[in-house]
Amino acid sequence: MTEPHVQASLRGLPPMDSLLDQIWLEEWIPSLGRETVKRVFTSVVNDIREGIRNGSVENTSMEAINRRAASVFARRGCSSLRSLVNATGVVVHTNLGRSCLAEEAVRSVSDVARSYSTLEYDLHAGERGHRNDHVEWLLCELSGAEAALVVNNNAAAVLLCLAALARDREVIVSRGELVEIGGSFRIPDVMAFSGARLVEVGTTNRTHRADYIDAITPDTAMVLKVHPSNFRIQGFTASVDRQDLARSAMDRGVISMEDLGSGMIVACGELGLSGEPTIRDCIAAGIDIVTFSGDKMLGGPQIGCIVGKRSLIGRLKSYALLRALRVDKMTLAAFETTLRFYLAGQNDRIPTVRMISERPEALRKKAQRLARLLSKRISAGVFEVIPVSDAVGGGAFPAETLPGFGVAIRFRGDVPSTGQLLSSLRSAEYPVIAGARDDVAVFHVRTLLEGDEEKIARSLESVLSRR
């Protein structure tokens, strides 16, 4: 634009009073507030002013301004943390909130959230209590450990143990276990942040008992065994059995610690899996300190657990960093309820355990029900029950697949592509995250909760009605 045209376009922009007096804003002002709506319009108008000056914007009408503002209102006018349908077949889906809580755990959260509670009050003694007491006994019963402590996640558990037990001293780790997991959580970085000094032993693929023993010095505080999460080395490999590692550490007066990552209370065989130890296995092997997550294989809320020797847990409880890592009342309520299911042997009440252990024939029937429902509701589609490969997720059992079933959707006539369909389902009033195979959308039924079939049908109807 020439300079006169630029000035004319700038002068032609509608005043703020006119923008705020529009009737359509009655949809957004109650939820966002008038001042927020005003700030959005200010930002939009400023962007358009800049576009006028540099020549990148020509449409300066009120309609153009409204379209931009409406896009912002749509993104910001409703909760961004929302529930959705997980039809991916990945049970512990990190991006979708990991484990779903049992209904009883949800009620426990609701009960303590809406009222005062015994978070740090001992009803029997009539005096101040400790928040850790609500779950410590349960963790000890389930793991065989002498004592236990919880913090806000497993990364915090590892950090607290290293800082409290090994600060300014050496910690020995196999080179094959110096892993990075989700969120750029790197063992060497956590070690450095804790103040402990990392001592690497062995090679990437082979570490022997002698490697640990030869590295122990008077300045060694700990030998640390780290779960590789979703990383595996296969072929010419060697690692040290945890019982041998624990014995070697004890004989030389240093602490043995194992970061299990995704801790398991139920034996793998009961879930149709293999190759992972339970928390009790690690304690029985003589490991002094074991850390693990509560929101993965355990099926509870996000929480980090530390179990082990009473003397060491006592040092952690008195360490100043603990206060910054402590767990809130709602998390403790959900975790206590989840642990009590394990204590009572009612593992199938926990959604994560139930999903992982569900048998293929039951999944086939579930897929058939979903296919029948969708066939009745969506005339433009053909729905086929197909075998699929599901996954545990959460960095656990990366080499194992769970045989399952899903519903593939194919359309007749002028219909969206698979990519368009998946995108539209994500943007539906009730979002659905589905899988795809051979350029066909697939709803894996293993991870569907009660009522999700109806939500899938409604979202599909909504998506197709807009075409």
N, C-alpha and C positions, 0 to 999 in steps of 0.2 A: 504494500500500500504506500501511496505517497503521503507525505507528512500531513496535509490537510485531511486526507481520508482517515488517517490514524487518529487524529484529534477528534474527528466527527464520530468515529466508532467508539472512542472512549467516552465521549459525552453522551452517546446514545445508550449506554448501559443503564439498565433500570436501577432506581434507587433502592436501598435496602428496605425501606418501609413498604414499597410495592411488592417486593419479593416475599416479605413476611406476612402480608395480608392475604395471600392466596388461600383459597378454601381447601385445596388438596393437602395442605400442611397439617390439617386437623388430624390426619392419620398418624403423623410423626411427632408433633409437639408434646402430646401426653406422655410418650415413652422416652423421648430424648430430651425434652425441655426446650423452651424457647431460645435460651442463650446458646445451647449447642447447635440448634438449627441455624441460628444467626451466624455462628462461627463457620459452619459448613458453607453457607452461601458466601461468606466473606472470602473463604479460601478458593471457592470456585470462581468467583468474580476476579480475584487477584490473578488466578491462572489464566483466565481469558484476557485480562489486561496485558499480561506478559506476552500472550500469543498474538494479540493485536500488534504490539510493538515490534515483535520479531517476524511478523508475517505468517505465522503458522496457524492462525485462527481467523476465519472469515465470518462464520455464523455466530453472531453476538446477540441473537434474539433471546427473549425471556424463555422460550421453549427450549433452546439449547442449554441455557443455564439450569433450567428445571431438570432436564435429562441427566445432567452431570450430578446435580445435587441428589436427585432421586436414587441414583446408583450408590451414592455414599450412604444415604439413609437406609437402603435395603441391606447393606453390609453391616451397618452399625446399629440398626434399630431393633435387632433381636439378639438373643444370646448366641455367642459363637461356640460355647461349649455345650453341645447338644447330644442327645442320644441318637443312635442310628442303627440300622440293620447291618450286621456283619455277615455277609454271604460269601466270604472269601475262603472259608474252610480253615483259616489260620486261628487256632484257639486262643493262644496268648499273643494277641496282635498288639505290638508295642504302640503303633500309631493310633490304634482305636481304643486305647485305654487298658490294654492287657486284660486281666481277669475280670469277669463279671461277679459281683457279690451274690451270695445266697439271699433270698428274700428275708430270712431271719436276721442276717447281718445288716441289711438295709434298715430294718425296723429298729435294730439296736442303735444305729447311727441316728435315726430320727428321734428316738427316745432321749438320748443324751444331748442332742442338739437343741431341742426345744425346752429343756429344763435344766435346773442345776443338777449336779451329779456328784458321785463319789470319786472324782478324778484324782484328788490328792487328799482324801479324807478317809480315815479308818473308822467305820461305824462301830466296830467291836470295842476299840480302845477309846473312842470319842476324841480323837486327836488327829493331827496332821498325818497323812499317809504318803505313799509314793506312787506315782502313776505307773511305774514299771511293774508294780505288784500285781496288776490286773492280768498280766500275761506271763510273768516269770515262771510261776509254778506249772502252768500248762506247757510251756516250752520245755521245761525240765522233764516233765512226765513223758512227753512225746519224743524227746531226743536222748534221754538218759544222762544229760549233763548235770553238773552240780549247781550251776547258776546260769542266768540268762539276762539279756538286756536288749531293748529295742531302740532304734533310732529311725530317722525319717526315710532312709532307703539303704540299699546294700553298699553303694559307694560311700555313704557316710559311715557305715559300719566298718568298712575296710580302713578308711581314713582315721577314725577314732582309735582303732586297735594299733595302727602303726604309730600314731602320734603319742598315745599314752604308754605304749609298751616298748617302743623302739626309737624314740626320738634321739638324734645325735649318735645313733649306733647303727650297726650293719644289719641288713636283712638279706638273706640269700634266696634267690629265685632262679629257677631254670630258665635258660634263654628261650626254650620252647613255650613258656607260659607268659612271656612279656607281651600280652595281647592288648589290643584296643577294641573295646566294645562300643555299643551305641552311644551317641552323644559325646564322642571323642574322649571317653573314659579310658585313659591309658595308665597301666600299672606303673611305669616309670615316673609319669607326671604326678600321680597320687603319692607315690613314695617320696618324691622331692618335696611336695607340698607339706607332707607330714613331718618333715625334718629327719626322716630315716635315710640311711645311705644304702643304695642298692648295690648288691654284689651279684653279678651274673655268673652262673655256672653251667657247664655242659655246652651242648650245641643246640641248634634249632630243632633237630630231629631226635637227638639222643642225649639223655642225661642219666648218669649212674649214681648209685649211693655214694661211691667214693668221691664224686665231684662235690657233693654237699659236705662230706666229712673233711676233705682237704681244705675247704674254704672257711671252716669255722675257726675263728680266732677269739682271743679274750674280749674283743670289741663286738662280737656277734651277739645280737639280741634275739634273733628269730630266723627260722627257716619258714618260708611261705610257699604253699602250693596253691596255684591259681587255676580255676576252671577256665577252659579255653572258650567258653560260650559257643558261638556259631563257627568257630575256627577249628579245623581238624588237620592233623598231619598223618598221612597214611604211608605204608611201605616200610622202609628200613628205619624203625623207630625204637626208642627205649625210654621208659620213665620209671621213677621209683615208687614202689608201692607205699601207700600212706602209712601203713603199719611200720614198715622199715624206716620211713622218714621220721615218724614220731619217736621210735625207739632211739634212733641215732641222735635226735635233738635232746631227748631226755638224758641219755648217757653223758652228753657234753654240757648239760646245764643250760640249754637255750630253749626258747619257746617254739613250739610247732603250731602253725596256723594254716588253716585251709579256707580259701574263699570259694565256696561252692557255687556262687552265682545264683542259680535257680534251685533252691533247696527242695528236697522231697521228703515227705513224711511217709507216704505210701511206697512200698517196694515197686520197682519198675514192672515186674511181672504181673502185678494186679491190674496194671493199666495197658498191658499188651506191649510194653516197651522193654528195652534192654540197655545195659551198659552204664547206668548212672547209680551212684551210691545214695542211700538215704542219709539224712543227718545223723541218725542213730548209728549207722555204719561207721561214720567218721569219728564219732565220739568213742565208740567201742574199739576202734583201731588205736586209740591213744592220743589223738590230736588234741592239743590243749585248748585251742580256740577255733571255732567254726563260724563263718559268717554266711548269710544267705538272704535272698529276697522273700518277702511274703506275698507278693502280687503276681508271681509267675506260676510255677507248678503247685504251690500251696493253695492258690485260688483266693487269696485274701486281698486286702487293700495294699497300697504302696507302703512298704515298711521294710526296714533293715533289721535283721536279727543277729545277735551274737550269743552263742552258747559255749560253755566250756568250764574250765576250772574256776572254783569259787574265788580263789585268791586273785586271779587275773581279772575276772569280771568286777571284783571289788575295786581294783585299781581304775578300771574304766568308769565305774559309777562316780568316782570322786574326781575325775579329770574335768577341768574347766570347760573344755570344748563340748562336752555332752549337752550343756544347756542350749547351745546353738543348734543342736541336732535332734532335740527331743520331739516326741510324737504328740499330736493333738488328741483331744478326747474322742473325736469321731472316728479317727483311724484306729485307736485302741478298742473302741466298742466293736467295730467291724472285725478286727483281728481276733478279739477274744471269742466272739461267736463262732468264727471259722475254726479256731483251734478246738473249741468244745465239740464240734462235729467230729473231728478226728479222734478226740478222746473217747467219744461214745461209739466209734466205729461206724459212723454215719457218713462216710466219705461221699456217697452218691448225692448228698444234699448240697454239695459244693459244685457249682456249674462247671468249673474248669475240669475237675476230676470226671464229672459225668460226661462231658463232651469228648474228652480224650479216650475214655474207655467204652464209648458207645459202639456197639457191634454193627458191622456192615449191613446185616439184614434189617435191623431197626432203622438204619439210615435210608435204605432202599424204600421202605414203607413211608418214611417221612417225605422222601422226594416224590413218591407217587401221589401222596396227598396234595403236595404243593402243585404238581403238574395238573391234577384234576381241577384244583381251585382256579389256577390261571387260565386253563382252557375254557372254563365256564365264563370267565370275566373278560378275557382278551380275545376277541374273535379274529383279530389280525395276526395272531401268533400261533405257531406250532411249538408245543412244549414236549421235550423228550427227556426222559430219565436216563442219565449216563453215569458210568463209573468215573470217579475223580480221585485225585491224590490230595489229601488234606495234610496239614502240618501242625505240630505242637506250637511252634513259634517261641518268641521270647528268648531266643538264643539257645534253647534247649533242644537236644536231639536233632541237630541239623541234617544228619545223614539219614534219618528215618522219615518215612511218609506214613500217613494214616489212610488206609483204604476206605473210601467213602463214596457217596453218591450226590449228584447234583441235578439240576434241571436246566437244560440248554434251551434257549429261546431263539427261534427263527421266525422271520416275518414273511407275510405275503404282500406283494404289491409295493407301493411307494412308502418305504419305511426308513427309519434312521439307520445309519451304519452302526456297527458295534461300538465304535468309539463315541459316536454321538449319543447312543443310548446310555452307555455307562456314565458319560458326563451329565446327561440330563437326570439320571437317577441320583447322582450325587447332589444335584441342585434341587431335588424334589422337596416338597413340604416336609416329608419324612425321609431323610436321605437313606439310600441303599448303596452299599459298597459291594459290588459283585466281582466275580472273576471272569476270565475269558480264556477260550481255548479254540484254536483253529478259526479265529475271527468270529467266534460266536460267544455271546454273553452267557455265563453260567452262574446259577445260584447254588452255592454249596450249602447243603442243609445241616451239616454237623454243627455249625456255629449259630444256627437260628434259635432264638428264644421263643417262649410262648407268646403268641400274638404276632410274630414277625411275618408269618405267611400272609396275613391280611394286610399288613403294612406294605409288603412287596406288591400285592395286587393293586392297592390303592395308588401307590407311586407309579406303577406302570400305566394304569388308567389315566392318571394325570398327565404323564409325559406324552402319551399317544394322543390325548385329546387336544394338545396344543399344536399338533401338526396339521 
